[in-house]
Amino acid sequence: MKHLFFGRIRNKGLFWSYAPDITYDEGKDNLLCETVLKYGDIDDIRYLLVLYGESKVREVWERDVKSDARFKRLNYFLARVFFHLDVEASDFENLQHERLTKFRLLAG
């Protein structure tokens, strides 16, 4: 099931920054979850939750997506609709962009 879903997401072009022939293995579960949360449609997200369960998907969201300031509106939507959190849009306003912080540390 995960192989088929991964292929469907790949064929939709959601793995835009990877080789077009990227294939599934269990080590790519987090990549699949993050990509679907960021770029998938509602049906993709629903199916992701069926495949991996809310706790796994929420873990990936909190670690890899939630802190990304580029996705404020998306994070609010995901939090309210899929993770049933009682949050306001302003809760995502002042989040530190963790990836940007890492890049700045690497740049010295």
Protein Blocks (a to p, Z undefined) as FASTA:
>chain_A
ZZmmmmmmmmnopammbcfkbccdfklmmmmmmmmmmmmcfklmmmmmmmnopklmmmmm
mmmmmmmmklmmmmmmmmmmmnopacdfklmmmgccfklmmmmmmnZZ
